[in-house]
Amino acid sequence: MRTRLAPRAGFWTRTPQVALLLAVCACLAAGCGGYDEFGTARPDGGSLGSDAGPSGSDATTPTPTPDATTPRRDSGRTLEGSYHPAGYAAVDVHGPESNLQVEDCRDCHGADLRGGTWRDRAVPSCDSCHDDVDPAWRTNCVFCHGGDETTGGAPPRGLDSRTSVLAFGAHTVHVSRTNHPAYDCSECHTVPTDALSPEHAFDSTPGRVELNFGGINAAGSYDGDSCANSYCHGNGKGNNGVVMRGDLPLDCTGCHAQSGATGLGGQHRRHSGEKCSDCHPQVVDTSNRVIGPDLHVNGSVEWSVSEAGVSLTAGTCNGLCHGKFHFGKSW
């Protein structure tokens, strides 16, 4: 009696390693994974992925896509047993990720950045490194924003500090005493008290600056390309100024609209033949060069008629000025 033998096992079914490889490939193709770089099951059961990088055409305001619920883990760059890769401590590596909130340092370093835990391991305070550079780093604006052009850190370095691009280069002329006072940061921003102030280093709008106009320009607005409703760039009669980002430096007519006195308020038009310095000698000289920047674009009008015996009271002129009598003349 002949015994019938079972069919021989094929190569694919008799080689366990090959079968396992096929199963893994099928799983990866389906987008599964379920394990992080340390072989621990991920709570979301998802597959590993790289950190999202900046996007957009403006290098100073990239648009990151951070995960708001769990820290990012990139298997392509993380060392076994450590969350961060080798070299991550370099400012041009972890700086941009912090600035763009690709990583939220507080997840591991604690809500106050003075140390925390990760996977039951002690995580050091950010002070342990930052203090070596500047013990006052939490309140020193220049520590993060840089002091490339001004000692106050304006304009700041771009958020992606791997580049040398400065964010909004027009900062310098605004915070410098030129033909106007040196404006404080509070004219355009709510000034934080330290790195952890609300809507500062960690906020709800990664990669975007918060503008909160105040002071003399409280009605102003900025859309990324132009300022509008601006007193600072208005014609001296209200919050009606508009200026485009990248405009050339402005002269008198850039704000006062027209040459001479025809673009100004009150009775300027009747005095178009006179020099500005006749009534504003503390502000401009006879060539209309600003000599009193603190008295220009400062929210008020300073005047002092150069001729003796002339006064301006309650909006009316009295006395003899430029050869004409002014008695109770309304301005």
ChimeraX attribute file (.defattr): number of C-alpha atoms within 10 A of each C-alpha:
attribute: neighborCount
match mode: 1-to-1
recipient: residues
	/A:1	3
	/A:2	4
	/A:3	5
	/A:4	6
	/A:5	6
	/A:6	6
	/A:7	6
	/A:8	8
	/A:9	9
	/A:10	8
	/A:11	10
	/A:12	11
	/A:13	11
	/A:14	11
	/A:15	11
	/A:16	11
	/A:17	11
	/A:18	13
	/A:19	13
	/A:20	11
	/A:21	11
	/A:22	13
	/A:23	12
	/A:24	14
	/A:25	11
	/A:26	12
	/A:27	13
	/A:28	12
	/A:29	10
	/A:30	10
	/A:31	12
	/A:32	14
	/A:33	17
	/A:34	15
	/A:35	16
	/A:36	18
	/A:37	19
	/A:38	14
	/A:39	9
	/A:40	9
	/A:41	13
	/A:42	15
	/A:43	10
	/A:44	10
	/A:45	12
	/A:46	14
	/A:47	15
	/A:48	19
	/A:49	12
	/A:50	11
	/A:51	19
	/A:52	14
	/A:53	14
	/A:54	20
	/A:55	12
	/A:56	10
	/A:57	9
	/A:58	11
	/A:59	17
	/A:60	22
	/A:61	20
	/A:62	19
	/A:63	19
	/A:64	19
	/A:65	16
	/A:66	19
	/A:67	14
	/A:68	12
	/A:69	8
	/A:70	12
	/A:71	17
	/A:72	18
	/A:73	17
	/A:74	17
	/A:75	17
	/A:76	12
	/A:77	14
	/A:78	16
	/A:79	14
	/A:80	12
	/A:81	8
	/A:82	11
	/A:83	20
	/A:84	15
	/A:85	14
	/A:86	11
	/A:87	10
	/A:88	14
	/A:89	12
	/A:90	9
	/A:91	14
	/A:92	14
	/A:93	14
	/A:94	17
	/A:95	19
	/A:96	20
	/A:97	23
	/A:98	18
	/A:99	20
	/A:100	25
	/A:101	22
	/A:102	23
	/A:103	21
	/A:104	22
	/A:105	18
	/A:106	16
	/A:107	15
	/A:108	21
	/A:109	19
	/A:110	17
	/A:111	13
	/A:112	13
	/A:113	17
	/A:114	15
	/A:115	17
	/A:116	18
	/A:117	13
	/A:118	13
	/A:119	8
	/A:120	7
	/A:121	9
	/A:122	12
	/A:123	16
	/A:124	16
	/A:125	16
	/A:126	16
	/A:127	17
	/A:128	12
	/A:129	12
	/A:130	14
	/A:131	12
	/A:132	9
	/A:133	11
	/A:134	13
	/A:135	13
	/A:136	13
	/A:137	17
	/A:138	17
	/A:139	16
	/A:140	17
	/A:141	20
	/A:142	17
	/A:143	16
	/A:144	20
	/A:145	19
	/A:146	20
	/A:147	16
	/A:148	15
	/A:149	14
	/A:150	15
	/A:151	11
	/A:152	18
	/A:153	19
	/A:154	26
	/A:155	24
	/A:156	25
	/A:157	23
	/A:158	23
	/A:159	25
	/A:160	24
	/A:161	23
	/A:162	13
	/A:163	13
	/A:164	11
	/A:165	16
	/A:166	22
	/A:167	20
	/A:168	16
	/A:169	16
	/A:170	14
	/A:171	18
	/A:172	17
	/A:173	16
	/A:174	19
	/A:175	19
	/A:176	15
	/A:177	13
	/A:178	15
	/A:179	20
	/A:180	21
	/A:181	17
	/A:182	15
	/A:183	18
	/A:184	14
	/A:185	16
	/A:186	14
	/A:187	19
	/A:188	20
	/A:189	14
	/A:190	16
	/A:191	13
	/A:192	15
	/A:193	13
	/A:194	15
	/A:195	18
	/A:196	16
	/A:197	14
	/A:198	13
	/A:199	15
	/A:200	19
	/A:201	19
	/A:202	18
	/A:203	15
	/A:204	12
	/A:205	14
	/A:206	22
	/A:207	22
	/A:208	14
	/A:209	14
	/A:210	13
	/A:211	15
	/A:212	17
	/A:213	19
	/A:214	15
	/A:215	13
	/A:216	18
	/A:217	19
	/A:218	15
	/A:219	16
	/A:220	23
	/A:221	17
	/A:222	18
	/A:223	10
	/A:224	11
	/A:225	10
	/A:226	13
	/A:227	17
	/A:228	20
	/A:229	19
	/A:230	22
	/A:231	23
	/A:232	24
	/A:233	22
	/A:234	20
	/A:235	22
	/A:236	20
	/A:237	13
	/A:238	15
	/A:239	19
	/A:240	17
	/A:241	21
	/A:242	20
	/A:243	20
	/A:244	13
	/A:245	14
	/A:246	11
	/A:247	9
	/A:248	9
	/A:249	7
	/A:250	10
	/A:251	11
	/A:252	14
	/A:253	13
	/A:254	17
	/A:255	20
	/A:256	20
	/A:257	16
	/A:258	13
	/A:259	12
	/A:260	18
	/A:261	21
	/A:262	15
	/A:263	17
	/A:264	18
	/A:265	14
	/A:266	11
	/A:267	13
	/A:268	16
	/A:269	14
	/A:270	10
	/A:271	13
	/A:272	15
	/A:273	10
	/A:274	14
	/A:275	17
	/A:276	20
	/A:277	20
	/A:278	18
	/A:279	16
	/A:280	20
	/A:281	20
	/A:282	20
	/A:283	23
	/A:284	21
	/A:285	16
	/A:286	12
	/A:287	9
	/A:288	15
	/A:289	14
	/A:290	20
	/A:291	16
	/A:292	17
	/A:293	18
	/A:294	17
	/A:295	20
	/A:296	20
	/A:297	17
	/A:298	17
	/A:299	14
	/A:300	10
	/A:301	11
	/A:302	13
	/A:303	16
	/A:304	16
	/A:305	17
	/A:306	15
	/A:307	13
	/A:308	10
	/A:309	10
	/A:310	17
	/A:311	18
	/A:312	18
	/A:313	11
	/A:314	9
	/A:315	11
	/A:316	13
	/A:317	18
	/A:318	16
	/A:319	18
	/A:320	15
	/A:321	17
	/A:322	13
	/A:323	7
	/A:324	8
	/A:325	13
	/A:326	17
	/A:327	14
	/A:328	14
	/A:329	13
	/A:330	14
	/A:331	13
